[in-house]
Amino acid sequence: MIEVIPGWVRSGDSRFVSARFSIISIFLLLLLNGCTLSDAPVLSPKGPVALAERDLLFTAFGLMMIVAIPAILLTLYFAWRYRGSNETSTYTPNWEGSWKIETVVWLVPAVIIVALGTLVWTSTHKLDPYKALVSDKPAFKVQAIALDWKWLFLYPELGLASVNELAFPADRPVSIEITSDTVMNSLMIPALGGQIYAMAGMRSEINLMADGPGVFMGRNTMYSGDGFSDQHFKAHALSEADFQAWQGKASDMGKALDAGVYAELHKQSIADPVSYFSSYETDLFRTIMKKYAPVSTPHHHDGSKEEGAS
C-alpha cells in the first residue's frame, strides 16, 4: 500500500481507525448519559419568567431551522449529486441562474428575519426584568449587593441579612434590587429567569417567581477576578412554614451587621460559607450606592459657583 501523506493513516489500517472511532463514540455517549435537565436549568424552568424565556428560545431556534435544515440537506445533496463519479446526471456548465431559486433564497430568510425581529421586540418588552409580575400577593423585596467574591442579601421586610444564601416565600413574586460594592458583577438564577448586571453606584432590578418550593442555583456570570468561579449561592423558595423557620434560624444565628462587621465582610475572600445577620443599618443599600456617586460642584441659585469650588 502507498502512504499518500506522511502521518496519515494507511488504507490498510482503516479497520483499526474505524474500531477506535466507534469506541470513542460509545465512551462519549456514556458520558452524555449522565446529563439531565437539572444540569441545564434554562431548559427545565421552575418559574414563569424562565418558562417564557425558554419558549422564546425554542421559537427563535425553530424559525432559524427553517433556513438551516434545508441548507444542510442541500449541501449534502449537492455534494452527492455533483460528485466526480456521477456520469448519469445532465452536465450544464453554462447554467447561469434561476429566478425561482433567487426568490426562495432571498424571500424566505427575509420573512424569517422580520418574524424574528417582531418576536424578539415584543418579548423583550414583555420580559422586562424591571416589570412587576402579576400576582394576587405583593412582591417580596430583597436587596442584593455584589462583593469580592460573595453575595450579600438584605431583607427589608425582615431586618435580616444573609451571605451566599437567598430565601423567599414560594407563593410570592420576589423583587430584587441589585448593586455592587466592587467591580461589575452579574446576578443570575437560571431556573427562575435571566441575568442582570450589578454595577457600583447604580441600581438594577429583576423580578422573579418560583412555581413552588425548591432550591435553585444562583451565581455571578460576569468574570470578576480570582474568586469568580466560587461566587455562587443557593436560592431557596420556601413554603410559609419553612420560611418562618428560616427566618427564626437567621435571627437566632446571626449577629448585627454594623459598620465594623461590614468592613470585614467587604474584604476579598473566596468560597465564603453561608452566614446570617440579625440586623443591619436600614439604609445600607443606599449608603453603598452613594459611595460611588459623582461629587457635583455646589452652585448658587444665580448659577455662580460656590467660593473656593473649582
N, C-alpha and C positions, 0 to 999 in steps of 0.2 A: 504494500500500500504506500501511496505517496503522501507525505505530510505537506499540506498546502502552505500553511503559515506556521512558523515556529511558535510553540507554546499552545497552539490549538489542538483539540482532541482529534486523533486519527479516526478514520471511519471504522476501523476495526474495534475501537473502544466505545462505539456508540451505545451498545447494550449496557455497558458499565455506567455510562453517564446517565442513561435513562433510569436505571435502577436507583442510582444515587439521588436523582431528582425526585423520584417517587418517595423515597424515604424521607427526604427533607420536607416534601409537601405534606405527608402524613403527620410528621412531627409538628409542623406549623398548625395544622388543623386541630391537633390535640391541644395545643396551647390556646387556640381560639375557643375551644370547647369550655374553657373555664371562665369566659367572659359572659356577663349577664347584663341586663338593662340597668341593674343597680349600680354598675360601674359607669354607666352613661346616663346620668340623671336628666340631661337635656332631652333624651328620647323617652324617658319614663317620668313625666312631670307629676308633681304632687300638689299642684295648686293651679288656679285658673289662669294666672298670668303666664306661667311656664307652659301650660297646655296651649294657650293661644299662640305663643311663640313657636312651639313645636309644629302646630298646624300650619303656621306661616312658612316655616322652613320646608315642610313636606310639599306644600302647594307650589312654592317657588322652584323647588327641585323638580317636581313633576312637569312644570311648564318648560323648564330648560331641557328636560329629557326629550321633549317633542322634537328638538333640533339635534341633540347629542346622539340619541339612539339611531336615527336614520343615517347620520353622518358616519357613525362607527360601522354600521352594517354595510353601507355603500362603499366604504373604504375597503372592507374585506371582499365585497363582491367584485369591485374593480380590479383588485389585486389578483383575484382568481380568474376573472373573465379575460383580462389582458395579459395573462402570463405568456412567457415566451413559447411554451409548448402547445398553446392553443392554436390549432390550424383550421378549426371549423367556423369560427366567427368571422363576420364581414370586416374587412380591413378598410377603414375610411380615413386615410391620412389628411385629406383636405377638408374634413368636417370643421366648421367654424363656430357653430353655436346653435342654441335653441331658445327662442323667446319663452317657451313654456318652462324650460328649466330655469331661465333667468327670473321669471316671475315667481316661481316657487322659492328659489334660494334667497330672494330679497324680501318678498312679501311676508312669508311665514315668520322669519326672525323679527321683522319689523312689528308685526302684530303681537308677538310674544313679548318684545321689549315694552310696548305700550301697556300690555296687560300686567307685566311685572311692575312697571313704574306706578301704575294706578293702585295695584295691590299693596306695594310697599309704602306708598304715600299715605293711603288711608289707614293701614295697620300701624304705621309709625305714630300717628296721632291717637289712634285707639289705645295703643300700648304705652303711651306717655308715662314714664316712671313717676312723674310728679302728680299724676292724676289719681285722685282718691278712688278706691274701689267701692263699688255699690254693695252695701250690706245693711242689714237691719240693726247692726250693732256698731258702736263707734270704734274707730281705729285705735289700736294700742300703740302709744307713742314710745319710740326708742331713739336715743341719740348715740351714734357710733363715732368713735374717734380713732383714727389710724395712728399707731405709734410704731417705733422700731423694736421688734418686729412682732407686734401683738395688736389685738383689737380691744378697746375699752368700750363697753356698752353701759349707757346711763338710762335709767328708767324713771322719768319724771313723775309718773303716777305713783310710784312706789317709794321713791327716795333711795333706791338701791343702785348698785353698780356691779358689773362683773367683767372679768378679763377672760378673753378667749372662750366665752360661752354666751350664747344668746338664748333667751327663753321668752315665750309669749303664749297667750291663750290660743288654742287651736280654733276656737269658734269666732275669732275676731280678726279683721284685717290688721296688719302691722305696718305702721308708717315709720320709716327710719330716716332721720336726719343724719347726714354724714359730713364730716370734715376731717382734716388731718393736722396733726401737730408734728409733722415731719415732711418728707418728700411725698410726691403724688403716689397714692395707692388706688386700688380698685376693689370694691366690695361686691362679692357675688355669691349667691346661694343657688346653684344651678337647678335644683329640683323645684324651686319656687319662682324663679324669674331670672332676668338678665343682670348684667353688671352695671355699676355706675361708679364714676371716679370720686375719690376723696382728695381734696386739694386744700392746702393750707390757706387760711384766710377766706375760704369760700364755703358755702353751704350747698350741698346737693341733697337729693331726696329720692327714695324709692318706696313704692307701696307694693306689698306682697300679701299673700294669703295662702294658708295650707288647707288642703281638703279635709284634713283630720289630724289627730295626734301622730307624731312621728319625729324622727331625728334626722336632720339633713346636714350635709357637709357644706360649710362656707369657707371662703378663702380670699386672700388678696391675689388678684390676677394680673397685677402690674408689678414688673420687676422693680424691687426697691432696695436691693442690697443683699448682704450676706445671709440674713435670716429669712429671705423671701420664701424659700421652699417650705419652711416650717410655720409660716404665718397663716394658719387655718384655725377654724373653730367649728363647734357643733351648734346647730340651731335646733332648739327643742320646741316643737309645737305641742303644748300640753293641755290635757283636759282641765276642767275647772279645779277639781280636787288636787291633781298633780301640780298645777300651777300654784295653788295655795301652799302646798308642801314645799315647793321650790322656793317660794317667797320666804317662808319661815326658815329654811336652811340658809339662804343667803343672808338673812338678817342675823341669825344666831352665829354663823361662822365668820361673818365679815367684820371689818374694823372701819373706822372713819377714814374717808379719803380726803385728808386735808392737804394743804399746800406742800408740806414736807413729804408726805407719802406719795403725792403725785410726782414730785421731783424725782423720787427714786424710781417710780414706775416709768417715767419718761426716758430713763437711761436705756441704751440699747441692750437688748437681751434676746436670746434665741430659744424657741420652744418653751415659752413660759407655761407653767401649769395653770389650770383654771383657778381663779381666786375671786373672792367676793368682797364687797364693801357695803357696810350697813348704812352709810350716809355719805354725802358729798356736797360740795358747795353748789347751791341752787343754780347759779349762773355759770357753771364751769364750762359748758359748751360754748357759750357766747364769749366768755373770757379768753378761751383758746383761740377763737376766730379773730378776736380783736388784736391778739399778739402780732398778727401778720397784716393788719390793716395799714394802708399807707398814711403817713402823717401829713395832713394838709396844713398849709400856711394860713394862720389866722388873718382875717380881713375885717375891716370896719364896714359899716353899712354903706359908706360912700365909695367903697371899692378900694380904698388905700390900705396898704399893708400895715400890720401892727409894727410899732417901732422896735427895731432890733431883729425883725424877721428877715431872712434872706430871700 
